[in-house]
Amino acid sequence: MKIIIVGAGEVGRHLAKMLANENQDIILMDNQEDRLEELDTQYDLMTKVGEPTSLKDLRECGVKGCDLFVAVTPYESVNMTACMLASNMGAQKTVARIDNYEYLLPTNLAFFKKMGIDSLIYPELLAAKEIVASLGKGWIREYRTFENEALVLVCLKIRDNSQMLNKQFSTGYFGHNQFRIVAIRRANETIIPNGSDEVKNGDIVYFICTKENLNYVRKEGGKEAFEIHNVMFIGASNITRETMEYLPSNITSKIIEIDRDRCYEFAEEVNEALIIQGDGRNLDLLKEEGIEDMDAFIAVTANSEANVLACMAAKRFHVKKTIAEVENIDYIELAENLDIGTIINKKLIAASHIYQMTLDDDALNVKCLTYADALVVEFNVKEGDKITKTRIRDIKLPSAVNIGGLIRDGKGYIVTGDSVVQPNDHVVVFCMASSLRKLASFF
């Protein structure tokens, strides 16, 4: 598959790294040479210094024969123009990163399709939906759902009060089928667990379970349930605006924004929140505005460092749930070490959505895990697929692969070694990115 990626920012770089490990024909274009130098030497891809709206540069990249053209520069107009040019020059499919929700309305999508833009990615909207999902379960760091919540994925940081500490998987302790541990992040390492592994204090652990067993996961993880009713935002950003669109009506919000003009603009856009002009890093201001009464604190300014510092301040006031938008992917580990509750990276989320377009239609859903260097993939099983031939334990799956659960007739089940996958099932699989293409041969 020939893929041209325009824009060597974090979305483009992360996407290029994912695809470069799979022997895809990747060309990464940017108008700044220094952004390309590191990738050119470390990964199996080609780089091109050029302008995404230059017909000459697009021709030299071979846009006429490319299967997928992805424009993810920081500039919406450049991305859309580049996709329209690429489509008319012969690109089979185009994707543009945008920052305007209006473009996603169904009538507008059809319009852009005629113009040569097949898909639109709005990272701020994707990030907002992640924030709302996280607020729904305050004790969870990351929360994802499959098939109308038939199966759910939850992420917890395990403390010394957890009942599952230091118990090897081979002991049978986890053989209750109420959840399955599918990935562990320990220090700088991602572990797809096997029988000899165990959960240790400080691990970030991913569980797959049915919605009915969420409380069991919570108790085993040593977490307390709490509801979120009062939320404080730092930053009147696009993410804040989109989050407000999806917040439940029982949540009351305050928004602190340092820019006075932006406060007035936001007051016209959002009616459901109290907007305060001020610096969200000012502890006196936070206290004056009632941070001690808040159930959640969400920092989504354009400055990652400010977001992390603001969340650390909120934790000093004993706010139970903190969420920081961390723009720099390299800062995610740092933010985790500082014990920021939930970390949102809109670029990582956007790269996951685009990456899915490079896979066969059998892969219904692909997500990059925020805290682990792994993917979660939902596959649609068809008649004759290799995965249906025998029990899971007898299938020689690639290394670093964990089948977590399956959905059959709308109902979720935890997979065991004796499970047999059937046609029309949806299977939720966890794997390292390097194993995904090998895994796809089973579906």
Secondary structure, 3 states (H helix, E strand, C coil): CEEEEECCCHHHHHHHHHHHCCCCEEEEEECCHHHHHHHHHHCCCEEEECCCCCHHHHHHHCHHHCCEEEECCCCHHHHHHHHHHHHHCCCCCEEEECCCHHHHCHHHHHHHHHHCCCEEECHHHHHHHHHHHHHHCCCCCEEEEECCCCEEEEEEECCCCCCCECCEHHHCCCCCCCCEEEEEEECCEEECCCCCCEECCCCEEEEEECHHHHHHHHHHCCCCCCCCCEEEEECCCHHHHHHHHHCCCCCEEEEEECCHHHHHHHHHHCCCEEEEECCCCCHHHHHHCCHHHCCEEEECCCCHHHHHHHHHHHHHCCCCEEEEECCCHHHHHHHHHCCCCEEECHHHHHHHHHHHCCCCCCEEEEEECCCCCCEEEEEECCCCCHHHCCCHHHCCCCCCEEEEEEEECCEEEECCCCCCCCCCCEEEEEECHHHHHHHHCCC
